[in-house]
Amino acid sequence: MKRHIWGSTAPVAGILAATLVLAGCGSGGRDDGDGDDGGSGDGEVAGDTTGVTDDSVTIGGHYPLTGVAAPGYSEIPVGAQAYYDFVNDAGGVNGRTIDFIVKDDGYDPSKTTAVTDDLVLRDEIFAMVGGLGTPTHRTVVDDLNAEGVPDLFVSSGSLQWGDDVENRPTTFGWQPDYEIEGKIIGQYIADEMPDAKVGLFLQDDDFGEDGEKGVRQFLDKQIVSVQKYTSGNTEIGPQIAALQADGADLVIGFTTPAYTALTQLNGLGLGYTPQWFYSNVGSDPSLVGGLLANFSEGSVDGAGALDGVLTTEYIPTNAETDSEWTQLWNEVWAANGGDGPLTNFHIYGMSQAYTFVQSLVAAGEDLTREGIIAALEEQGGDFAGPNLAPYRFSADSHLGVS
């Protein structure tokens, strides 16, 4: 899968921060005897310390561990856990280990509400970190804010996670929003393929809508067809046939991995071979190739079928073996990962967990919910990490990678 690289590579100094953060996370830096600690001991800390003790901080996340969105996305919390274990093995952050509770919502919004209630009311998490999905997280975002729960680094590129700080002061995005990604895709095509007849294949929610909005800023006159799908309905043959009938010779897909594979399979069945350009969300080549082989019952060579497909990236991938970030993630995976190879979804989870660890360090020893929000607004825009472009965190914006 050919990749159009997002932004520029991070400086080596930023990469080395991975080691420096760990070096500053040891357990010897806290004074438990003067009443100045950030836990639930005798010392008084001004602010909400729910989920925080002298030796741990408890966080949670909702993910599709089962269901149509599970392929790939279920690997994200596994990667995050591997990095948290890596940090915990080094002494934690300010003497606190990170306890990460993962709940399965099956990418079903009604289940997201239930598992979030469990995390907040029963497990008493300090923060929601990395909750996945636009339609799912939409059902809980306002309740999290009403309860004052830090809602950090939503695993979705919807603009709603960061562009309304007044009404959602505890929510922060993490990845680039879909509109920005659409702009980058649109500008690339306008510059490199100005004669292309463009079709859009979109998930029928904010994911697709925001992506289309960005694309249209550069390609409005080149678009000849717009087709949509509903997550959970795998019968997309009519939409792919419509793209073909409308003459689209380049198709932009804002799709999850399963639907990326389904577009390829349906296109092959129709003898339809446009230039495909997918959002980063659904473009992991190993996963999509495996799904394609599985959906076709082995009749299609998944890896070979993806030759020439275009996508974007905003963090280094597992294929970039010269990247010092990829080398770090391989070290983390070797020490704390599960069975199987390191995937790009594991890397997403590790990268997101790295940002959370940076946030804990920035918030200081006297950890509170209010304190971590303030630290992100004041310092988050300067965080160095694997992201190929800076975060937009400030008092006025909680949007992620720019």
C-alpha positions as YAML, in Angstrom:
chain: A
units: angstrom
residues:
- id: 1
  name: MET
  ca: [0.00, 0.00, 0.00]
- id: 2
  name: LYS
  ca: [1.58, 3.27, -1.08]
- id: 3
  name: ARG
  ca: [1.43, 5.98, 1.55]
- id: 4
  name: HIS
  ca: [1.19, 9.74, 1.28]
- id: 5
  name: ILE
  ca: [3.11, 10.90, 4.35]
- id: 6
  name: TRP
  ca: [1.44, 13.38, 6.68]
- id: 7
  name: GLY
  ca: [3.53, 16.37, 7.75]
- id: 8
  name: SER
  ca: [7.20, 15.96, 8.53]
- id: 9
  name: THR
  ca: [9.14, 13.55, 10.69]
- id: 10
  name: ALA
  ca: [9.63, 14.35, 14.36]
- id: 11
  name: PRO
  ca: [13.06, 15.56, 15.45]
- id: 12
  name: VAL
  ca: [15.35, 13.09, 17.16]
- id: 13
  name: ALA
  ca: [15.18, 15.18, 20.34]
- id: 14
  name: GLY
  ca: [11.45, 14.53, 20.49]
- id: 15
  name: ILE
  ca: [11.95, 10.84, 19.92]
- id: 16
  name: LEU
  ca: [14.48, 10.60, 22.72]
- id: 17
  name: ALA
  ca: [11.85, 12.08, 25.01]
- id: 18
  name: ALA
  ca: [10.37, 8.59, 25.19]
- id: 19
  name: THR
  ca: [13.36, 7.52, 27.25]
- id: 20
  name: LEU
  ca: [13.49, 10.76, 29.22]
- id: 21
  name: VAL
  ca: [9.85, 10.49, 30.26]
- id: 22
  name: LEU
  ca: [10.44, 7.02, 31.62]
- id: 23
  name: ALA
  ca: [13.54, 8.20, 33.47]
- id: 24
  name: GLY
  ca: [11.43, 10.84, 35.19]
- id: 25
  name: CYS
  ca: [8.63, 8.46, 36.15]
- id: 26
  name: GLY
  ca: [10.34, 6.53, 38.92]
- id: 27
  name: SER
  ca: [8.85, 5.96, 42.34]
- id: 28
  name: GLY
  ca: [11.42, 7.87, 44.37]
- id: 29
  name: GLY
  ca: [10.21, 11.42, 43.70]
- id: 30
  name: ARG
  ca: [7.22, 11.63, 46.08]
- id: 31
  name: ASP
  ca: [7.20, 12.74, 49.71]
- id: 32
  name: ASP
  ca: [4.50, 10.90, 51.64]
- id: 33
  name: GLY
  ca: [5.30, 12.42, 54.98]
- id: 34
  name: ASP
  ca: [4.47, 16.10, 54.66]
- id: 35
  name: GLY
  ca: [0.85, 15.99, 53.60]
- id: 36
  name: ASP
  ca: [1.71, 17.19, 50.11]
- id: 37
  name: ASP
  ca: [0.90, 14.06, 48.15]
- id: 38
  name: GLY
  ca: [-1.61, 13.73, 45.30]
- id: 39
  name: GLY
  ca: [-3.34, 10.58, 46.46]
- id: 40
  name: SER
  ca: [-6.12, 9.69, 48.86]
- id: 41
  name: GLY
  ca: [-3.98, 9.64, 51.99]
- id: 42
  name: ASP
  ca: [-3.91, 12.14, 54.85]
- id: 43
  name: GLY
  ca: [-2.65, 15.02, 52.70]
- id: 44
  name: GLU
  ca: [-5.28, 17.35, 51.30]
- id: 45
  name: VAL
  ca: [-5.22, 18.10, 47.60]
- id: 46
  name: ALA
  ca: [-7.42, 20.84, 46.17]
- id: 47
  name: GLY
  ca: [-9.46, 19.22, 43.44]
- id: 48
  name: ASP
  ca: [-11.16, 15.99, 42.41]
- id: 49
  name: THR
  ca: [-8.93, 12.98, 43.07]
- id: 50
  name: THR
  ca: [-11.40, 10.26, 42.08]
- id: 51
  name: GLY
  ca: [-9.47, 7.22, 40.88]
- id: 52
  name: VAL
  ca: [-6.18, 8.45, 42.36]
- id: 53
  name: THR
  ca: [-4.38, 6.84, 45.31]
- id: 54
  name: ASP
  ca: [-0.86, 7.19, 46.64]
- id: 55
  name: ASP
  ca: [0.33, 4.36, 44.41]
- id: 56
  name: SER
  ca: [-2.06, 4.14, 41.44]
- id: 57
  name: VAL
  ca: [-4.30, 5.99, 39.02]
- id: 58
  name: THR
  ca: [-7.24, 4.14, 37.47]
- id: 59
  name: ILE
  ca: [-8.41, 4.97, 33.96]
- id: 60
  name: GLY
  ca: [-10.82, 3.31, 31.55]
- id: 61
  name: GLY
  ca: [-11.82, 3.05, 27.93]
- id: 62
  name: HIS
  ca: [-14.62, 1.62, 25.79]
- id: 63
  name: TYR
  ca: [-13.68, -0.36, 22.68]
- id: 64
  name: PRO
  ca: [-15.26, -2.80, 20.21]
- id: 65
  name: LEU
  ca: [-13.66, -6.03, 21.41]
- id: 66
  name: THR
  ca: [-16.40, -7.91, 19.56]
- id: 67
  name: GLY
  ca: [-18.61, -7.17, 16.56]
- id: 68
  name: VAL
  ca: [-18.11, -5.75, 13.09]
- id: 69
  name: ALA
  ca: [-15.60, -3.09, 14.19]
- id: 70
  name: ALA
  ca: [-13.49, -5.44, 16.32]
- id: 71
  name: PRO
  ca: [-10.96, -6.39, 13.60]
- id: 72
  name: GLY
  ca: [-8.08, -4.01, 14.17]
- id: 73
  name: TYR
  ca: [-9.76, -1.72, 16.69]
- id: 74
  name: SER
  ca: [-9.72, -4.39, 19.40]
- id: 75
  name: GLU
  ca: [-5.92, -4.31, 19.15]
- id: 76
  name: ILE
  ca: [-5.71, -0.65, 20.19]
- id: 77
  name: PRO
  ca: [-6.23, -1.20, 23.95]
- id: 78
  name: VAL
  ca: [-3.80, -4.13, 23.81]
- id: 79
  name: GLY
  ca: [-1.11, -1.77, 22.53]
- id: 80
  name: ALA
  ca: [-2.02, 0.85, 25.13]
- id: 81
  name: GLN
  ca: [-1.83, -1.73, 27.93]
- id: 82
  name: ALA
  ca: [1.60, -2.85, 26.73]
- id: 83
  name: TYR
  ca: [2.91, 0.71, 27.04]
- id: 84
  name: TYR
  ca: [1.29, 1.26, 30.44]
- id: 85
  name: ASP
  ca: [2.93, -1.98, 31.63]
- id: 86
  name: PHE
  ca: [6.24, -0.70, 30.24]
- id: 87
  name: VAL
  ca: [5.88, 2.51, 32.25]
- id: 88
  name: ASN
  ca: [4.66, 0.66, 35.36]
- id: 89
  name: ASP
  ca: [7.69, -1.62, 35.21]
- id: 90
  name: ALA
  ca: [9.85, 1.53, 35.33]
- id: 91
  name: GLY
  ca: [8.13, 2.76, 38.49]
- id: 92
  name: GLY
  ca: [5.02, 4.41, 37.11]
- id: 93
  name: VAL
  ca: [4.46, 8.16, 37.02]
- id: 94
  name: ASN
  ca: [5.28, 9.97, 40.24]
- id: 95
  name: GLY
  ca: [5.19, 6.63, 42.02]
- id: 96
  name: ARG
  ca: [1.75, 5.70, 40.68]
- id: 97
  name: THR
  ca: [1.08, 2.75, 38.43]
- id: 98
  name: ILE
  ca: [-1.52, 3.16, 35.69]
- id: 99
  name: ASP
  ca: [-4.43, 0.72, 35.98]
- id: 100
  name: PHE
  ca: [-6.31, 0.53, 32.68]
- id: 101
  name: ILE
  ca: [-9.82, -0.97, 32.64]
- id: 102
  name: VAL
  ca: [-11.16, -1.86, 29.19]
- id: 103
  name: LYS
  ca: [-14.86, -2.46, 28.51]
- id: 104
  name: ASP
  ca: [-16.37, -3.99, 25.37]
- id: 105
  name: ASP
  ca: [-19.18, -1.98, 23.76]
- id: 106
  name: GLY
  ca: [-19.23, -3.89, 20.46]
- id: 107
  name: TYR
  ca: [-19.38, -0.52, 18.62]
- id: 108
  name: ASP
  ca: [-23.01, -0.36, 19.83]
- id: 109
  name: PRO
  ca: [-23.94, 3.08, 21.25]
- id: 110
  name: SER
  ca: [-26.49, 1.59, 23.65]
- id: 111
  name: LYS
  ca: [-23.78, -0.61, 25.14]
- id: 112
  name: THR
  ca: [-21.35, 2.32, 25.32]
- id: 113
  name: THR
  ca: [-23.69, 4.06, 27.74]
- id: 114
  name: ALA
  ca: [-23.86, 1.00, 29.98]
- id: 115
  name: VAL
  ca: [-20.12, 0.29, 30.07]
- id: 116
  name: THR
  ca: [-19.32, 3.96, 30.65]
- id: 117
  name: ASP
  ca: [-21.69, 4.00, 33.61]
- id: 118
  name: ASP
  ca: [-19.80, 0.99, 34.96]
- id: 119
  name: LEU
  ca: [-16.44, 2.70, 34.50]
- id: 120
  name: VAL
  ca: [-17.50, 5.98, 36.10]
- id: 121
  name: LEU
  ca: [-19.84, 4.80, 38.87]
- id: 122
  name: ARG
  ca: [-18.57, 1.35, 39.81]
- id: 123
  name: ASP
  ca: [-14.89, 1.43, 38.85]
- id: 124
  name: GLU
  ca: [-14.56, 5.13, 39.74]
- id: 125
  name: ILE
  ca: [-12.05, 5.90, 37.01]
- id: 126
  name: PHE
  ca: [-9.95, 9.05, 37.12]
- id: 127
  name: ALA
  ca: [-10.35, 9.58, 33.38]
- id: 128
  name: MET
  ca: [-11.77, 8.05, 30.24]
- id: 129
  name: VAL
  ca: [-8.82, 7.57, 27.88]
- id: 130
  name: GLY
  ca: [-9.10, 6.56, 24.24]
- id: 131
  name: GLY
  ca: [-12.82, 5.75, 24.12]
- id: 132
  name: LEU
  ca: [-13.36, 4.59, 20.54]
- id: 133
  name: GLY
  ca: [-15.85, 5.58, 17.90]
- id: 134
  name: THR
  ca: [-17.88, 8.57, 16.76]
- id: 135
  name: PRO
  ca: [-21.42, 7.15, 17.11]
- id: 136
  name: THR
  ca: [-20.51, 5.37, 20.32]
- id: 137
  name: HIS
  ca: [-18.70, 8.13, 22.16]
- id: 138
  name: ARG
  ca: [-21.31, 10.68, 21.17]
- id: 139
  name: THR
  ca: [-23.74, 8.95, 23.55]
- id: 140
  name: VAL
  ca: [-21.53, 9.49, 26.62]
- id: 141
  name: VAL
  ca: [-19.49, 12.64, 25.99]
- id: 142
  name: ASP
  ca: [-21.94, 15.07, 27.59]
- id: 143
  name: ASP
  ca: [-22.44, 12.89, 30.67]
- id: 144
  name: LEU
  ca: [-18.67, 12.61, 31.15]
- id: 145
  name: ASN
  ca: [-18.37, 16.39, 31.00]
- id: 146
  name: ALA
  ca: [-21.30, 16.89, 33.36]
- id: 147
  name: GLU
  ca: [-19.57, 14.63, 35.89]
- id: 148
  name: GLY
  ca: [-16.24, 16.41, 35.43]
- id: 149
  name: VAL
  ca: [-14.51, 13.26, 34.19]
- id: 150
  name: PRO
  ca: [-11.46, 13.97, 32.01]
- id: 151
  name: ASP
  ca: [-12.42, 12.55, 28.61]
- id: 152
  name: LEU
  ca: [-9.03, 12.30, 26.99]
- id: 153
  name: PHE
  ca: [-7.86, 11.44, 23.49]
- id: 154
  name: VAL
  ca: [-11.04, 10.05, 21.95]
- id: 155
  name: SER
  ca: [-10.22, 7.42, 19.33]
- id: 156
  name: SER
  ca: [-12.09, 9.21, 16.57]
- id: 157
  name: GLY
  ca: [-11.40, 12.19, 14.36]
- id: 158
  name: SER
  ca: [-14.73, 13.92, 14.84]
- id: 159
  name: LEU
  ca: [-14.49, 17.67, 15.33]
- id: 160
  name: GLN
  ca: [-16.89, 17.46, 18.26]
- id: 161
  name: TRP
  ca: [-14.10, 16.20, 20.53]
- id: 162
  name: GLY
  ca: [-12.27, 19.49, 20.57]
- id: 163
  name: ASP
  ca: [-13.96, 22.44, 18.90]
- id: 164
  name: ASP
  ca: [-16.51, 23.25, 21.63]
- id: 165
  name: VAL
  ca: [-14.41, 23.79, 24.74]
- id: 166
  name: GLU
  ca: [-17.08, 25.90, 26.44]
- id: 167
  name: ASN
  ca: [-19.67, 23.11, 26.45]
- id: 168
  name: ARG
  ca: [-17.28, 20.15, 26.61]
- id: 169
  name: PRO
  ca: [-14.40, 21.38, 28.77]
- id: 170
  name: THR
  ca: [-13.09, 17.94, 29.77]
- id: 171
  name: THR
  ca: [-13.00, 16.32, 26.31]
- id: 172
  name: PHE
  ca: [-9.86, 16.22, 24.13]
- id: 173
  name: GLY
  ca: [-9.32, 14.71, 20.71]
- id: 174
  name: TRP
  ca: [-6.08, 13.04, 19.73]
- id: 175
  name: GLN
  ca: [-5.80, 12.06, 16.08]
- id: 176
  name: PRO
  ca: [-6.26, 14.53, 13.21]
- id: 177
  name: ASP
  ca: [-9.90, 15.43, 12.69]
- id: 178
  name: TYR
  ca: [-11.55, 13.99, 9.60]
- id: 179
  name: GLU
  ca: [-12.07, 17.38, 8.00]
- id: 180
  name: ILE
  ca: [-8.33, 18.11, 8.10]
- id: 181
  name: GLU
  ca: [-7.61, 14.66, 6.69]
- id: 182
  name: GLY
  ca: [-10.14, 15.33, 3.93]
- id: 183
  name: LYS
  ca: [-8.39, 18.60, 3.11]
- id: 184
  name: ILE
  ca: [-5.02, 16.87, 2.85]
- id: 185
  name: ILE
  ca: [-6.43, 14.15, 0.60]
- id: 186
  name: GLY
  ca: [-8.29, 16.71, -1.49]
- id: 187
  name: GLN
  ca: [-5.29, 18.98, -1.94]
- id: 188
  name: TYR
  ca: [-3.05, 16.05, -2.87]
- id: 189
  name: ILE
  ca: [-5.48, 14.87, -5.56]
- id: 190
  name: ALA
  ca: [-6.09, 18.41, -6.86]
- id: 191
  name: ASP
  ca: [-2.34, 18.89, -7.24]
- id: 192
  name: GLU
  ca: [-1.35, 15.45, -8.50]
- id: 193
  name: MET
  ca: [-4.48, 14.20, -10.32]
- id: 194
  name: PRO
  ca: [-6.40, 17.28, -11.44]
- id: 195
  name: ASP
  ca: [-8.28, 15.41, -14.17]
- id: 196
  name: ALA
  ca: [-9.55, 12.61, -11.93]
- id: 197
  name: LYS
  ca: [-13.28, 11.95, -11.76]
- id: 198
  name: VAL
  ca: [-13.73, 11.52, -8.03]
- id: 199
  name: GLY
  ca: [-16.18, 9.29, -6.23]
- id: 200
  name: LEU
  ca: [-16.72, 9.31, -2.48]
- id: 201
  name: PHE
  ca: [-17.61, 6.24, -0.42]
- id: 202
  name: LEU
  ca: [-18.48, 7.37, 3.09]
- id: 203
  name: GLN
  ca: [-19.57, 5.97, 6.42]
- id: 204
  name: ASP
  ca: [-22.93, 7.60, 7.11]
- id: 205
  name: ASP
  ca: [-22.01, 9.59, 10.22]
- id: 206
  name: ASP
  ca: [-19.60, 12.36, 11.29]
- id: 207
  name: PHE
  ca: [-16.68, 10.30, 10.01]
- id: 208
  name: GLY
  ca: [-17.92, 10.48, 6.44]
- id: 209
  name: GLU
  ca: [-19.55, 13.89, 6.69]
- id: 210
  name: ASP
  ca: [-16.48, 15.66, 8.05]
- id: 211
  name: GLY
  ca: [-14.21, 13.89, 5.57]
- id: 212
  name: GLU
  ca: [-16.43, 14.96, 2.68]
- id: 213
  name: LYS
  ca: [-16.46, 18.54, 3.95]
- id: 214
  name: GLY
  ca: [-12.65, 18.65, 3.85]
- id: 215
  name: VAL
  ca: [-12.37, 16.96, 0.45]
- id: 216
  name: ARG
  ca: [-14.89, 19.33, -1.15]
- id: 217
  name: GLN
  ca: [-12.78, 22.36, -0.27]
- id: 218
  name: PHE
  ca: [-10.38, 21.22, -2.99]
- id: 219
  name: LEU
  ca: [-12.30, 18.79, -5.21]
- id: 220
  name: ASP
  ca: [-15.89, 19.97, -5.30]
- id: 221
  name: LYS
  ca: [-15.96, 20.28, -9.10]
- id: 222
  name: GLN
  ca: [-14.22, 16.92, -9.63]
- id: 223
  name: ILE
  ca: [-16.71, 14.87, -7.61]
- id: 224
  name: VAL
  ca: [-19.04, 12.81, -9.80]
- id: 225
  name: SER
  ca: [-20.60, 10.44, -7.25]
- id: 226
  name: VAL
  ca: [-21.20, 10.19, -3.50]
- id: 227
  name: GLN
  ca: [-22.23, 6.88, -1.95]
- id: 228
  name: LYS
  ca: [-22.70, 6.00, 1.72]
- id: 229
  name: TYR
  ca: [-22.93, 2.92, 3.90]
- id: 230
  name: THR
  ca: [-24.31, 2.25, 7.36]
- id: 231
  name: SER
  ca: [-21.99, 0.46, 9.77]
- id: 232
  name: GLY
  ca: [-23.31, -3.06, 10.31]
- id: 233
  name: ASN
  ca: [-24.82, -3.42, 6.83]
- id: 234
  name: THR
  ca: [-22.27, -5.32, 4.74]
- id: 235
  name: GLU
  ca: [-24.32, -5.28, 1.52]
- id: 236
  name: ILE
  ca: [-22.49, -2.48, -0.29]
- id: 237
  name: GLY
  ca: [-22.54, -3.89, -3.83]
- id: 238
  name: PRO
  ca: [-25.13, -1.36, -5.08]
- id: 239
  name: GLN
  ca: [-23.04, 1.59, -3.89]
- id: 240
  name: ILE
  ca: [-19.87, 0.32, -5.57]
- id: 241
  name: ALA
  ca: [-21.82, -0.34, -8.76]
- id: 242
  name: ALA
  ca: [-23.15, 3.23, -8.63]
- id: 243
  name: LEU
  ca: [-19.62, 4.63, -8.34]
- id: 244
  name: GLN
  ca: [-18.67, 2.61, -11.41]
- id: 245
  name: ALA
  ca: [-21.76, 3.68, -13.36]
- id: 246
  name: ASP
  ca: [-21.13, 7.34, -12.54]
- id: 247
  name: GLY
  ca: [-17.66, 7.10, -14.07]
- id: 248
  name: ALA
  ca: [-15.55, 7.63, -10.94]
- id: 249
  name: ASP
  ca: [-11.96, 6.70, -11.79]
- id: 250
  name: LEU
  ca: [-10.65, 7.66, -8.34]
- id: 251
  name: VAL
  ca: [-12.57, 6.70, -5.19]
- id: 252
  name: ILE
  ca: [-11.92, 8.22, -1.78]
- id: 253
  name: GLY
  ca: [-13.07, 6.00, 1.06]
- id: 254
  name: PHE
  ca: [-13.76, 7.19, 4.59]
- id: 255
  name: THR
  ca: [-14.23, 3.64, 5.79]
- id: 256
  name: THR
  ca: [-13.39, 1.35, 8.69]
- id: 257
  name: PRO
  ca: [-11.09, -1.62, 7.89]
- id: 258
  name: ALA
  ca: [-13.87, -4.14, 7.24]
- id: 259
  name: TYR
  ca: [-15.51, -1.80, 4.73]
- id: 260
  name: THR
  ca: [-12.20, -1.01, 3.06]
- id: 261
  name: ALA
  ca: [-11.88, -4.74, 2.42]
- id: 262
  name: LEU
  ca: [-15.50, -4.97, 1.25]
- id: 263
  name: THR
  ca: [-15.01, -2.13, -1.25]
- id: 264
  name: GLN
  ca: [-12.03, -3.95, -2.70]
- id: 265
  name: LEU
  ca: [-13.90, -7.25, -2.88]
- id: 266
  name: ASN
  ca: [-16.96, -5.72, -4.53]
- id: 267
  name: GLY
  ca: [-14.81, -3.75, -6.95]
- id: 268
  name: LEU
  ca: [-12.99, -6.90, -8.02]
- id: 269
  name: GLY
  ca: [-16.30, -8.66, -8.53]
- id: 270
  name: LEU
  ca: [-17.47, -5.88, -10.83]
- id: 271
  name: GLY
  ca: [-14.18, -5.58, -12.70]
- id: 272
  name: TYR
  ca: [-14.00, -2.05, -11.32]
- id: 273
  name: THR
  ca: [-10.44, -0.83, -10.78]
- id: 274
  name: PRO
  ca: [-10.34, 2.89, -9.94]
- id: 275
  name: GLN
  ca: [-7.48, 4.48, -8.03]
- id: 276
  name: TRP
  ca: [-8.46, 3.92, -4.39]
- id: 277
  name: PHE
  ca: [-7.52, 6.46, -1.71]
- id: 278
  name: TYR
  ca: [-8.54, 5.61, 1.87]
- id: 279
  name: SER
  ca: [-8.60, 7.53, 5.13]
- id: 280
  name: ASN
  ca: [-5.99, 6.39, 7.60]
- id: 281
  name: VAL
  ca: [-8.78, 5.00, 9.80]
- id: 282
  name: GLY
  ca: [-9.39, 2.00, 7.58]
- id: 283
  name: SER
  ca: [-6.16, 1.54, 5.69]
- id: 284
  name: ASP
  ca: [-3.88, -0.78, 7.65]
- id: 285
  name: PRO
  ca: [-2.52, -3.02, 4.86]
- id: 286
  name: SER
  ca: [-1.98, -6.16, 6.92]
- id: 287
  name: LEU
  ca: [-5.43, -6.08, 8.49]
- id: 288
  name: VAL
  ca: [-7.29, -5.12, 5.32]
- id: 289
  name: GLY
  ca: [-5.39, -7.74, 3.34]
- id: 290
  name: GLY
  ca: [-6.27, -10.40, 5.89]
- id: 291
  name: LEU
  ca: [-9.93, -9.38, 5.92]
- id: 292
  name: LEU
  ca: [-10.03, -9.41, 2.14]
- id: 293
  name: ALA
  ca: [-8.59, -12.92, 2.03]
- id: 294
  name: ASN
  ca: [-11.07, -14.01, 4.71]
- id: 295
  name: PHE
  ca: [-14.13, -12.42, 3.09]
- id: 296
  name: SER
  ca: [-13.22, -13.99, -0.26]
- id: 297
  name: GLU
  ca: [-12.62, -17.39, 1.42]
- id: 298
  name: GLY
  ca: [-9.06, -17.37, 0.16]
- id: 299
  name: SER
  ca: [-9.85, -16.67, -3.48]
- id: 300
  name: VAL
  ca: [-8.24, -13.21, -3.33]
- id: 301
  name: ASP
  ca: [-4.62, -12.52, -2.39]
- id: 302
  name: GLY
  ca: [-5.32, -9.73, 0.08]
- id: 303
  name: ALA
  ca: [-1.83, -8.24, 0.13]
- id: 304
  name: GLY
  ca: [-1.48, -8.26, -3.64]
- id: 305
  name: ALA
  ca: [-4.89, -6.71, -4.16]
- id: 306
  name: LEU
  ca: [-3.84, -3.59, -2.26]
- id: 307
  name: ASP
  ca: [-0.90, -2.70, -4.48]
- id: 308
  name: GLY
  ca: [-1.11, 0.95, -5.53]
- id: 309
  name: VAL
  ca: [-3.75, 1.94, -2.98]
- id: 310
  name: LEU
  ca: [-3.17, 5.39, -1.42]
- id: 311
  name: THR
  ca: [-3.71, 6.52, 2.16]
- id: 312
  name: THR
  ca: [-2.43, 8.98, 4.77]
- id: 313
  name: GLU
  ca: [-0.45, 8.60, 7.96]
- id: 314
  name: TYR
  ca: [0.27, 10.80, 10.97]
- id: 315
  name: ILE
  ca: [2.37, 8.46, 13.13]
- id: 316
  name: PRO
  ca: [5.15, 6.09, 12.02]
- id: 317
  name: THR
  ca: [4.00, 2.59, 11.08]
- id: 318
  name: ASN
  ca: [5.42, -0.85, 11.80]
- id: 319
  name: ALA
  ca: [6.88, -0.91, 8.28]
- id: 320
  name: GLU
  ca: [9.13, 2.08, 9.06]
- id: 321
  name: THR
  ca: [11.82, 0.06, 10.79]
- id: 322
  name: ASP
  ca: [14.32, 2.94, 10.70]
- id: 323
  name: SER
  ca: [12.02, 5.10, 12.83]
- id: 324
  name: GLU
  ca: [13.21, 5.39, 16.42]
- id: 325
  name: TRP
  ca: [9.58, 5.40, 17.47]
- id: 326
  name: THR
  ca: [8.91, 2.11, 15.72]
- id: 327
  name: GLN
  ca: [12.02, 0.71, 17.36]
- id: 328
  name: LEU
  ca: [10.71, 1.83, 20.76]
- id: 329
  name: TRP
  ca: [7.30, 0.25, 20.11]
- id: 330
  name: ASN
  ca: [8.97, -3.00, 19.13]
- id: 331
  name: GLU
  ca: [10.89, -2.91, 22.41]
- id: 332
  name: VAL
  ca: [7.65, -2.31, 24.32]
- id: 333
  name: TRP
  ca: [5.90, -5.11, 22.46]
- id: 334
  name: ALA
  ca: [8.73, -7.56, 23.04]
- id: 335
  name: ALA
  ca: [8.65, -6.83, 26.77]
- id: 336
  name: ASN
  ca: [4.92, -6.53, 27.40]
- id: 337
  name: GLY
  ca: [2.97, -7.47, 24.29]
- id: 338
  name: GLY
  ca: [0.89, -10.52, 23.61]
- id: 339
  name: ASP
  ca: [1.16, -13.20, 20.98]
- id: 340
  name: GLY
  ca: [1.65, -12.27, 17.35]
- id: 341
  name: PRO
  ca: [3.43, -9.42, 15.61]
- id: 342
  name: LEU
  ca: [3.27, -5.72, 16.41]
- id: 343
  name: THR
  ca: [0.48, -4.15, 14.33]
- id: 344
  name: ASN
  ca: [-0.26, -0.56, 13.43]
- id: 345
  name: PHE
  ca: [-3.30, -0.69, 15.72]
- id: 346
  name: HIS
  ca: [-1.03, -1.66, 18.61]
- id: 347
  name: ILE
  ca: [1.15, 1.31, 17.65]
- id: 348
  name: TYR
  ca: [-1.89, 3.62, 17.69]
- id: 349
  name: GLY
  ca: [-2.68, 2.47, 21.22]
- id: 350
  name: MET
  ca: [0.92, 2.84, 22.38]
- id: 351
  name: SER
  ca: [1.19, 6.32, 20.87]
- id: 352
  name: GLN
  ca: [-2.03, 7.39, 22.56]
- id: 353
  name: ALA
  ca: [-0.89, 5.91, 25.88]
- id: 354
  name: TYR
  ca: [2.39, 7.79, 25.50]
- id: 355
  name: THR
  ca: [0.44, 11.06, 25.28]
- id: 356
  name: PHE
  ca: [-1.49, 10.16, 28.43]
- id: 357
  name: VAL
  ca: [1.76, 9.47, 30.29]
- id: 358
  name: GLN
  ca: [3.05, 12.87, 29.13]
- id: 359
  name: SER
  ca: [-0.15, 14.39, 30.53]
- id: 360
  name: LEU
  ca: [0.38, 12.74, 33.92]
- id: 361
  name: VAL
  ca: [3.94, 14.03, 34.06]
- id: 362
  name: ALA
  ca: [2.76, 17.54, 33.13]
- id: 363
  name: ALA
  ca: [0.02, 17.44, 35.79]
- id: 364
  name: GLY
  ca: [2.59, 16.84, 38.54]
- id: 365
  name: GLU
  ca: [2.58, 14.86, 41.77]
- id: 366
  name: ASP
  ca: [-0.64, 16.31, 43.20]
- id: 367
  name: LEU
  ca: [-2.83, 14.70, 40.56]
- id: 368
  name: THR
  ca: [-6.41, 15.91, 40.17]
- id: 369
  name: ARG
  ca: [-8.95, 15.87, 37.39]
- id: 370
  name: GLU
  ca: [-8.82, 19.65, 37.17]
- id: 371
  name: GLY
  ca: [-5.04, 19.58, 37.16]
- id: 372
  name: ILE
  ca: [-4.65, 17.28, 34.18]
- id: 373
  name: ILE
  ca: [-7.08, 19.39, 32.12]
- id: 374
  name: ALA
  ca: [-5.12, 22.53, 32.99]
- id: 375
  name: ALA
  ca: [-1.81, 20.82, 32.18]
- id: 376
  name: LEU
  ca: [-3.05, 19.80, 28.74]
- id: 377
  name: GLU
  ca: [-4.35, 23.28, 27.97]
- id: 378
  name: GLU
  ca: [-1.15, 24.95, 29.14]
- id: 379
  name: GLN
  ca: [1.49, 22.46, 27.97]
- id: 380
  name: GLY
  ca: [-0.14, 19.96, 25.62]
- id: 381
  name: GLY
  ca: [0.49, 21.97, 22.47]
- id: 382
  name: ASP
  ca: [4.21, 21.54, 23.08]
- id: 383
  name: PHE
  ca: [4.17, 17.78, 23.68]
- id: 384
  name: ALA
  ca: [6.74, 15.99, 21.52]
- id: 385
  name: GLY
  ca: [5.82, 12.48, 20.45]
- id: 386
  name: PRO
  ca: [5.45, 10.15, 17.48]
- id: 387
  name: ASN
  ca: [2.85, 12.39, 15.81]
- id: 388
  name: LEU
  ca: [4.16, 13.92, 12.59]
- id: 389
  name: ALA
  ca: [2.40, 17.24, 13.24]
- id: 390
  name: PRO
  ca: [1.78, 19.12, 16.51]
- id: 391
  name: TYR
  ca: [-1.25, 18.91, 18.78]
- id: 392
  name: ARG
  ca: [-3.61, 21.88, 18.93]
- id: 393
  name: PHE
  ca: [-4.28, 21.67, 22.67]
- id: 394
  name: SER
  ca: [-4.89, 25.03, 24.35]
- id: 395
  name: ALA
  ca: [-7.50, 26.80, 26.45]
- id: 396
  name: ASP
  ca: [-9.42, 27.54, 23.24]
- id: 397
  name: SER
  ca: [-9.01, 24.23, 21.39]
- id: 398
  name: HIS
  ca: [-8.97, 20.61, 22.51]
- id: 399
  name: LEU
  ca: [-8.44, 19.26, 18.99]
- id: 400
  name: GLY
  ca: [-5.65, 16.75, 18.43]
- id: 401
  name: VAL
  ca: [-2.99, 16.48, 15.74]
- id: 402
  name: SER
  ca: [-3.11, 19.40, 13.31]
...
